[in-house]
Amino acid sequence: MVVLKYLVCLYLMIQVQALYEDQAGKFDWHQQLMGRPQLVLSSESQPLVVATEQNVLAALNHQTGALLWRRVLERGAAGQLRLLLNSDGEVVTFSGPNLVRVWSAPTGQLVSETALDLPETTGQTFVLSSGARELAVVHLSSPRSELHRMSVGSDQHTTESLDTPWADGASCVSGRETLLCRHSSQLYVLSVGSARSEITAVPLPPAAAAPAQLRHLGSDLYSATGAGRLTVLRAAAGGVTTVREGAGDMACLSGPDGRQTIYVGNNKQDKVVPAVQFESVSLSGGPTSAPTGRLQLSTRHGPVDACHVLTAPGSAAPRILLVGSDDAVTMIQLGDGVLWTREESLASILAVEVVDLPMSANQVSIEEEFGDQAADPISALLLRMSSQWGQLAALAAGVVRPTRDRAADVNHLTRDSFNTHKMVVLVTAAGKVLGVHSETGSVLWAVPVAGLSPPPAADSVVLGLQRGTAHFPHPPVAVLLSGRLLVTFNPITGGDLQAHQLPYEPTQASLLPHADNTHLKPLLILDSAGAVHVWPESAESLAKSLHSKLFFYTVDVKSSTAQGSAVNQALETVPSWRLDLGSQGQTIRRVLAKSPHERVHSQGRVLADRSVLYKYSNPNLVLVLADAPDPVHKHSTTAYLVDAVTGHLIYSHVQRRVRCPCHAVHSENWLVYSVYNEKARRTELTSIELFEGKVQANASAFSSLEAPPQPMVEKQTFIFPTQIEAMRETITEKGITTKFIMFALTSGSLVTLNRALLDPRRPLTPGRASMEEGLPPYTPELPLPTVNVVNYNRTLQHVSGIVSSPSGLESTCLVFVHGLDLYHTRVFPSNMFDQLKDDFDSTFIVLVLVGLIAASAVTRRLSQRRALQLAWK
Amino acid sequence: MTVDRILNHSLVLLSQLLLLATVCSGDYDSDGQLTVSVLHSLDPSPRGVFTPRGAISVRSLRSGGSATYQPTGALSSAELAQLKTLVENDGIYRLKLTAQSLDGRKTEVATFVKACHLAESGLRDTLLLTMDAAGSLVAASQLTDAGRCHGDSLAALDGLHGFNTDVTIRQTEPGPIPDTASFIQKIEQEKLAKQRGETKDNRSFIAKYWMYIVPAVLLLMVSGGSDPPQQGGGGGGR
C-alpha cells in the first residue's frame, strides 16, 4: 500500500504536460540555423550546398533560402569542414582530421563515410583536390611536411615528404590544386596538380602583404583584400601572376575555365543604407558582357565580406550569394534586387535579455484604477467610473472598427493581457544586436554594432535592462558592455543606439539594484585599476550614497583566485577578501550566482511534525566549480559555496573521479550541478540544499554582514541517464509554482524534471514522516520519461543556453533555447491552474446556458397557463 | 634476499624523499606542522598597511586538524587609536593569512569583519580556516559573536589591549556519490522478504478489501432503495 502510494506520488511528480498532437506549434516556434558559410557549392541542377563555420553542412533552396536539409557534424576541430566538392550529383566533404564523407545532394543522405588512416599531426591540416575524386591532405609543419594523396572511396594513400622550413608562422589558404602560404616577405605555392608536388617561392607582391586577407576564389585564382584594395592573383606551379589590381572589398569567380569572369564588389553607403557595387572583369582579355550593378541592402545589415557567384555568366543576370561581416547571408540577383536573406548570426548568441513589452493605453488605465490605494472613496469612485467608461468606449470602438494588426510595427508593440509576448534582445558573436518577438520568432529589429565583434571573451559580454517599459514617458534603456565598448539602446525599437568607448579597462560590471529619480538603474563598472565607475555619470551621487552596501567580487580563472572588495566613499574598491582555489592545479570552470529577478515565495518547508525548516536563502551566495587532474583518481571536482559579500566559504566538498563539463543551476536555497564520472562513464547530478534550521535569525531581511550561523547542508548525488548540454530552472512571477529544471540533452531534446526528484532529503527507506512531507524515496537513477520532452520532435542541436523568464501568469514560464536552433515555448510546471485549457469549449457552455434560459422561460409560461386552467376548473 | 635488499633500498630512498620534502617546505616543521602567519590592517585605505598580528600552527591535518594561535603581542596605543577611528567611521578590519602548502605553493587568503562587530564582541573572534585534502589553505573567515552593531562600540573597546582569538580548522569534505549499493541491497531485501512471505499485511480488514466491499454496499443500497416504492412516495408528497 505504501509502495502504491509512493508510485502514485512519483507518477504525479513525473507527469507534467505532455502535449496533445493538435497543440504542437501552438505556443512554440522553432528556427533552424546553420551558421556563417565558409564553403559554397552550387550548380543549377542541385540545391545550394553550404559548409559553415559551425560545422554544419546544409542545403538551401535557391529561390527562397529555405533550409532543405541540414547535417550537424561533430563539435570543434573534430567536425571542422575543410573541403566541399561536387562529384556527379554527390557532395564530398572532408571534415575533422581524417573523415571523408559522401552525401547525396538532393536528400542529404550519407552515402559513404571513410575514416582515413592518417598519422596524427601537430601542425595545420589542409585538404586539396587534384581531380574530381582525388584528394591531397597536407600536414603542414616545420621543417618537414607530409602530403597524403588518395581517392574518394578507397583508404589507400601514398605519402610524400616536403621540405617546408618556413611553415611556422605561415598563414595559408587552400585552393583547388594549390596551397598558397604567406610567410614574412615570401609567397609559397604548393602545387599538387601533377604526379609530383612542387613548391615555388616568389617574392610577396606588396598588395598581398601582411594585413591583407588572402582568399581562394576558384580554380587557381586567389584574392588579397585590405584597406579597400583588391588584388587577384593566379597561383600555379610556375609562380604567381597578378591578374587584376584596383579598388574592391570582395571578389567572386564564375564560369568555366577559359571564359571566367570575376565580379568585384565594393561596399558603398547610400545615406544610411548599405549597398554593394559590382563590376565584372573578364579574364580572357576581351570586353565583358556580364552585367554590373549597384544593389541596396537592408539597414539591418553591415558591410559584406565575401561573395559567391551561383549562375554561369551566359544567363541574363547572375545570382550572387553575399556573406556579411555580421553573418547575414543574402542572395541577390544583379539588376533585380535582393531575393532572400538569412540571419545566421543568431547561431552564435552570447547574451539574452527578455524585456516586457510596453502596456497599451487600456492596460495603463486599469493599472491606474487600482494603483492609488490612499485616495479617498469618492475620488476613487470617480476615477474608476471614468476609466471604466474609457474601457467601454474602447471596446465599442474595437467592435465597430477592428484595429489592424500592428504586431509587425515595433513602435506600436503592446503587451498582451497575460504578458506572455515579450521582446527577446540578443547579442551575437558577429557583433549584432537583435530584437526577436517571442510569440512569432520574427526579427523585429537588428543593428550591427561596429567594434562589438569579436568579443574579448564569450562570457565577458554584459547585457542589462537599465529601465523597463513601465516608466512612461521615459523610454526603456538597455545597456551592453563588451570589452571597452559600452552601448545603450532602446530594447523595444532598437533605436537611440549610442556607442561609447570607455577610457578604462572594465573587469566587472553589474546593474545597481536601486534606480535613480528617472527610474534608471545605473551600471557600475569596476576597472582594472580598482576604481568604480558609474554609467550614466549623473548617477554617481546615488552610488556614493549607497557605497556601504556595494561589494564586488571577481574570479580570476588564470590564477584560480576569487577576490572581493568593499567600496569606499570615493568609489574606490578596498580589497576585502581573497580565496585561493589553485591548489593542485585546479582550474575554475563555472561561477554561478542566483538570478536577481527571482522571488522566493516560501521562507521554509513544513515538516511532517508541523514544524518549519527555514531556508537559507542568501542572495549573495555564489557557486564556484573547479576541477583538477588528480594523480590517484584521474580527476577531482570541487564545489565551493561562497558568500560574495564577506568571502565566507560556507561549504565545500570534493568529488573524486569526476570532471567537468559542469552545468549548474542555482535558485532559492538549492543548487544542482552536473559532472561527468569517468570511472562509471555517466553523468551525475549533485544536489545541495541549505537550511538555516528550525529558527530564523532574521525573518525580515538577510544581511551577509550580520549573517546567521553556519547553515545545515543537505546533499545527494543522482545518476542522470544521458548527457547534458545546458540546464536552467523555471522561473515564475511570484515563485509559488513548483520549480522544474530543464535540461538540453545531446540527443536534441529539452526535458523538464521536477526539482522534488532532486531533493537531497529523499530518504533511502520510506517512512511515515517523509511520506507526509511528500518526499519520494531515494532512487539513484533519475527517471527521464519521454512525456517530459518539451520540444517533441523538434530536435535542438548544439544548444548553447536556455533562458527562462516569468510571464504575467503565475503558472506559465517562458523558455527560450539558443544554439544551432532557436526554440521558444511555454512550460506549465504545476499545470495550468490559473487559466482555462486552450481546448476549453466556450461556445458549448454558452449554447447550454442559452438553452437552459430558453427552456426555463418556456416551462414558466407553460406552468402559468396550466395554473390558469386549473383555477378555471 | 634480493627482495629484502630492494626493499631496504627503497626505504632509504623514501626517507631521503621525505627529508627533501621537509627541507623544501619551510613552513612545515619536522612533525608535519603548518604555520600560517596572520597579518592585519587597521588602515582604511585601499592598499592597507598590513602588520603581523600572530601565527597559527596547525597540527595533524589528517584527523580533522587542531590548531593553536600565538599572538605577536598586545595592541599598541597607536593601533588602538587606529582601531577606534575604524569603528567610528564604520570601516572594515582586514586580515591577511599566508601559508605554504606541502607542494611548496604559497597561498594567500584574506578576510574581513566590520570593525564595530569586532569591538562589540570585545575583540573576541574565531578564525575559521578551510584546508583542502592536500593541506593547502583555501579560505579563512573571521567570525565574531556580535549579531549587529548597536552603536556603543567604542565603549566596548575600553580597557582592551589584545585579541582573544580561537582557531577552527575545517577540511574540504568528500562529496556525495550515487548510493547504488544500499539501494540495490534494499531492493534485494524486499525481494527476499517477498519470497519468504515475510511481508505481514497488517492493514485493517476494510483497508485490505475495500475494493470488494464498496461495490457490494453500493449494490445493496441500489436494490434496497428501489424495493419499497409506496413509503418513499408518501414521504415525498408530504
Interface residues (C-beta under 8 A of the other chain):
Chain A: M1 G530 S548 Q563 A566 N568 E572 T573 V574 P575 S576 W577 R578 L579 D580 L581 G582 S583 Q584 T637 T638 A639 Y640 V642 T646 G647 H648 L649 S652 H653 V654 Q655 R656 E684 T686 A697 S703 L705 E706 K715 Q716 T717 F718 I719 P760 L764 T765 Y778 T779 P780 E781
Chain B: P44 S45 P46 G48 D90 I92 R94 K96 S101 D103 R105 T107 E108 V109 A110 T111 F112 K114 H117 T130 D132 A133 A134 S136 L137 V138 A139 S141 L143 G147 R148 T172 E173 P174 G175 P176 I177 P178 D179 T180 S182 F183 K186 R203 A207
